[in-house]
Each structure stands twice: as C-alpha cells, then as structure tokens.
Amino acid sequence: MAAVPTRPIRIAGSDGDETEEPEDPDEGESKSGKRKKYTCGCGCNVWGKSGLVLRCGLCDTDFTEQ
C-alpha cells in the first residue's frame, strides 16, 4: 500500500494553481542530512543533493539552495 500525505498538495496544472508543499520542519535538510531544499522566485520548493542547478518552469527563475 502506498503512503498517503497527511494533507492535500496542490500541483500546478493548466488552470495555473501554484504548487504547495508541506512545511519542512528540518528547514532544508532531510533526516539523513544529505538533501537540500531549493526555492524559486514563485515559492515552489524541491529537495535534492547539494550543488544542483535548477530552473522553475512556472516563473522561469533559478532555484536557490536554502
């Protein structure tokens, strides 16, 4: 059985809704300490390894490592 988020997450689609991620209590680091949080100009968040170069497809700005 797949894990289900504890609260709904809206993902941007053709209707222009913004992405809304659950709050991250670790503020940018995962429990393992290897993943970093990246945020773009419109407030979308992604997590990945340090040193990634990412660009947002919604607001066309670079993600910055937090």
N, C-alpha and C positions, 0 to 999 in steps of 0.2 A: 504494500500500500504506500502511495506517495505521500510525502509530507505536505501539509496544507498550511499556508501562512495564517497567523493569528488574526490579521486584519487585512482587508482588501487592498490591493495595489492597482492603481490606475496606470495604464501604459498608453503612451501617445499613439494615436491612430489617425485615421483620415479626418476625424472630427476635431483634431487639434488639442486634445486634452494633454496636460503636462504629465510627465512621469512623476509618481510619488512613491518614494521608497520608505520602508520602515526606518525609524530612528535607529542609529547605530550607537549603542552605549559605549563602545570602545573608542569612538571618535577617530576613526581612520585606521585602526589596526584590528586584525582578526585575533581570535584566541591564540593562534599559532604565532602571531607577530610577524608573519611574512607578507600578508596582503596589506595594501594601502588603499585609502579612499581617495577618489578623484572626483572633482566637482567642476561643472562647466558654468558658463555665464547665465544660463536659464535655470540653474539649480538642480539639474539631473546629476545623479551620483552613480558611480560604478566603482567596483573594487577589483584590484589586480596587483601583480607584483610591482615593486618599485622600479621607476625608470621608464614606464610605458609612455608613448606619445599617442594621445587620443584626441579626436575631434568630434564634437557633437553634431549630429545630423539635423537637429531641430533648430539650434540657434547659430550654427556654424562658427563656434568659438572652440578654442582648445580647452581640454580638461586640465586642471591643475592639481597636483598631488597635495593632499592635506596633511 
